[in-house]
Amino acid sequence: MRFVVVSIRDRVKQLVPTQVTTRVKESLVDYGVRTSDRRPLPDFLIIGTKRGGTTSLWNYLIQHPLVPRLFPAWNTKSAHYFEEHWGRGESWYRSHFPTERQREALSKRHGGPARVGEAAPLYMFHPLAAQRVAALMPTVKLIVLLRDPVERAYSHWKERRTHGIEPLDFAAALAAEPERTAGERERLIAEPESFSEPYDWYTYRARGRYLEHLEPWLERFDRQQILFLPSEDLYRDSRATYGRTLDFLGLPAYDLPNFKVYNDRRSAPLEPTVRAELTDYYRPYNDALRQRLGLDLDWADRSA
């Protein structure tokens, strides 16, 4: 005789019609908006970089008892307000965060300050995000993960490839980037409530010019509000990098049983000629970044 094990979640899906699930979700979203005046804005944002470990760091942080998840529970790590949903307004944005009462309950239960945030890697790269965040949350703390831009670009391409969005090989995708993304940044500025999939999907090379995308943030926020973390430090010593982040956020130490890597994508090594071209391309940008931030970034492009 053959037995089939069905999980409780699968059984619920079988019993609950899709329409009911949709109505429940809509009700929760509506509840969040209606109670938005009781939901403080976040304390911190992880603003980048894409494919730099933001998902891993976010998942480490929400395991801390004083860092609640977004609301409703199916939200993963971001409301994407400052780059995709700007037109929905502040009440909609606030609806994603816990109420003041929930924050107070956490603080009382765990004996420390609750810290609420979100992680959206496109924030750092979006041309209007810095000024929007500064206008709404001038005292927010910002966390920036910076990965070797050559590795970041290749990882970005692998992600798009895995999702069935990128038909081109990596070298061809790099060559096609200028044409694919032409005018998209300007359109985002001219049409403030618009969103650009090509600007998000196909900017493999452009996203690695970190300093030009960080300057709007550096101009608007005190350096003490920004924590720069080399992604390579997170990969080599997740525990220590997690501890630095807790200190920056004013959270008590909290040990995790393990530091699972999220969204890792294994593949063949990057083709040497493409690596060499990108390394040369990024060298002046990375030198300027090191000088501006005073960071020791252990990347292969360091000038002699």
Buried (B, 14 or more C-beta within 10 A) or exposed (E): EEEEEEEEEEEEEEEEEEEEEEEEEEEBBEEBBEBBEEBBBBBBBBBBBBBBBBBBBBBBBBEBBBBBBBBBEEBEBBBBBBBBBBEBEEBBBBBBBBBEEBBEBBBEEBEBBBBBBBBBBBBBBBBBBBBBBBEBBEEBBBBBBBBBBBBBBBBBBBBBBEEEEBEBEBBEBBEBBEEBBEEBBEBBEEEEEBBBEBBBBBBBBBBBBBBEBBEBBBEBBEEEBBBBBBBBBBBEEBEEBBBBBBEBBEBEEBEBEEBEEBEEEEEEEBEEEBBEBBBEBBBEBBBBBBEEBEEEBEBEBEEE
